[in-house]
């Protein structure tokens, strides 16, 4: 087993491997448009990706691995994270450019928790209720250090209180935006104005708005 994973790790930057893994991740996103994540099987994923089970298991041990990599791709790619250019996460230049072009000037200043679901490609991840906890945990871990420091500096509270404020604003704003299905328009603008009116635009308050 160790040899297998080591072999896969060494091949992650191979062009064919990168393309196959991307096809599998894209297939998962397609499946999520019509099927809840916990009901998606390896067989269904292989049919969507038009690959054999052997090919799937050559690249991933299970669907959870595909999910985690896809979610990381959504968060990092929509941030245009330099880690992609450093080869930490294989991604083609075409995919990076396409995602960049899909973000308008306003999107470029939105945080990951709003920008990722604003991208049509990744939205199925954020509409699946069974994935909400996983997504929020990832967002919390990614933003924890920077946001708590900002909250502490702005409101002069200790770390514990800053963490409480950050978690409240993150989880609350995520829930509101999810109820709007991440669709921006008149209602979305009204809700954002409403939240800013009552909670203000300070650090932590706009994590998903």
N, C-alpha and C positions, 0 to 999 in steps of 0.2 A: 504494500500500500504506500509506503514511504517513497519507494522508487517511482511509483506511478505519479504521485503528486509532484515529486521533484522534476520528473520529465515534463509534466505539464507546465510547471513554473518556468522551465528553461525555454519552452516553446511559446510563451505568452506574447512575445513580440514578433513571432513568425506571422507573415502577412495572411496566410491561409487560416491560421488559428484565430487571429484577430477578427477576420471576416466571419468565421463560423460562430464565434462567441457573440458577435454583434447580431447575427441572424437569430440566434437563440433568444437573446434579450428582446429583440424586436418582436419575436413570436410571442413572448410572454405578454408584452404590452397589447398585442392584438387579442390574445385570449382574454385578457382582463376587460376588454370592451363588452364582452357578452357573458363572462363567467366569473363568479367569485373566486378569489385566489385559492381558498381552501378546497375548492372543487376541481382545480386544474390538475391534471395528471401528466406524468411524463409522456405517456402515449399521445395525449392531446397536443402537448407542446411540440412533440416531434412531427406530428401531422401538419401543424401550422408552419413549422420551420422547414418542412419537407426534408427531414433528415432521419437517419435510423437511430434506434435506441443506443446502438453501439457508439455512434458518433456523439450523441448527447453525453454519455458517461465518459467519453474520452476527454471532455472539456469540463464537465461539472459532476459533482457527486450526487446532487439532488436539486430540486426546484428552489429550495430556500437559498442556495448559493446564487442561483440566477437572479432571484428577487433582490438580494442584498447588493449584488453588483449593479443591477439595473437602477436601484434607488440611489446608490452612490453616484452612478453616472448622471442621473437626473439632477442631483444637487450640485455636483461638481461641474458638469458641463454647462449648466445654465449660469454658473458663476464665472465661466470661462477660466476655470482653475488651472494655473500653470502646471499642476501635477500631471496633467495630460501630456503637456509638451515635454515633461521630464521622463515620460515613459512609465510612470508608476501605475497608470491605468491605460491600457492600450485603447486608442481611439483613432480613427482615420481622420486625416485633415479635412476630407469632404464633410464628415459628420460634424466636426467642430465648426466649420464654416457655415453649414446649413443651419445649425442651432443659433449661431451668432446672428445670421440674417433674419431669423424668425423673431428676434428680440428687437422691439422698436426702442426709440430713445428713452421712453418712460420705463420700459422693462429693465433697462440697463442699471437703473438705480433702485430697483426693488430687491429686497432680501430674498435669499434662496427659497424660503418657505412660501413666497408668493410667486416668484419667478418660475420655479420649477413647474407647478401646476398650471401656470399660465401658458406653458408650452403644450400644444395639443398632443404632441407625441407622448409626453409623460403623464398627462392628466389622469388616465385610467388608474394609475397607482394611488392617486390622492382621492379618488372617488370610491375606492373599496374600503368600507368601514372596518373590515377585519385587519387592515394594515395601518390603521390610524396610530395605534400605540407604538409600533415599530418606527413609523415615520417621525412621530413626535420625540421619541427617545433619541433618534439620530440628530434631529434638529437641535434638541436641547444640548446634546454633547458637543455639537459643532459650534454652537453660538455661546455656550455657557461662559467661557472665560472672558471674551470680549464684552458681552452684554452686562455681566455682573459688575465688571470693573467700571463701566460707564454709569450704571445705576448707583454704585457706591459713591462715585465722584460727584454725580449730579445731585443726589438726594441725601448724601452724608449718612448712609445707613451701613450697618455691618454686613459681612458676607452672607450670613444666614438670611437676613431680611432681603438682601438683594436677590438671592436665589429664589425666594418666595415670590417676589414681585415679577421676576423674569418668567418663572414657570406660569404664573397666573396670566400674564399678558400673552405669552406664547400659546398656551393651550386655549385660552379664551378666543383670541383672534383667529386661530386656526379653525376652531369650531364654527365661528361666524362665517368665515370665508368658505368653509366646506358646505355650509347650509346654502350658500349662494352658488354652489357648484363651480367656484372659481371663475365665474363668468363676470367680466367687468362690463359695466354699462351704467345706466342711470341709477339703478338700485344699489349697485356696488359703490358708486360714488357717494350716494346718500349715506350708506352705512359707514363708510370711511370717515365722512365729515362728522357723523354722529359720534363715532368713537373718539375722534380727535377732540371734539367739543367737550366731552366728559372726562377723558383721560389725558388729553394733551399729547403733543408730539415728542415728548421726552424719550430718553433711552429706554428701550424695552417695550415701549408702547406701540411701536410700528413693526414688530417682528414679522407679522403676517399681513400687514396692511399697506 
